[in-house]
Amino acid sequence: QVQLVESGGGLVQAGGSLRLSCAASGSISHFNVVGWHRQAPGKLRELVVVITNGITNYADSVKGRFTIFVDNAKNTVYLQMNSLKPEDTAAYYCGVGRFGKDYWGQGTQVTVSS
């Protein structure tokens, strides 16, 4: 079992950048699925980016703007978000998984003003 804690969210103007962090309570190197989802008010949770068995897939809406980094030495997953848009406003959640068992953090709020 692992606990995940996201941080780095906040209020930013459109065009700005934020870096989200997801600190794990233990090693994440053995998880074969690592990623970020987000949920805007009144909308379903959606995939932002996922690394599955070493292959990275981004949602079309964030391609070229967001980048995921995994630092196994620090047990931390990062999400670098550039050129932010108001439609990126959401609660962002990191998750890890293996053999169908998923773990999620509590989320961090990102608000992009126009």
Stockholm file with secondary structure:
# STOCKHOLM 1.0

chainA/1-114         QVQLVESGGGLVQAGGSLRLSCAASGSISHFNVVGWHRQAPGKLRELVVVITNGITNYADSVKGRFTIFVDNAKNTVYLQMNSLKPEDTAAYYCGVGRFGKDYWGQGTQVTVSS
#=GR chainA/1-114 SS CCCEEEECCEEEETTCCEEEEEEESSCCTTCSEEEEEEECTTSCCEEEEEEETTEEEECTTTTTTEEEEEETTTTEEEEEECSCCGGGCEEEEEEEEETTEEEECCCEEEEEEC
#=GC SS_cons         CCCEEEECCEEEETTCCEEEEEEESSCCTTCSEEEEEEECTTSCCEEEEEEETTEEEECTTTTTTEEEEEETTTTEEEEEECSCCGGGCEEEEEEEEETTEEEECCCEEEEEEC
//
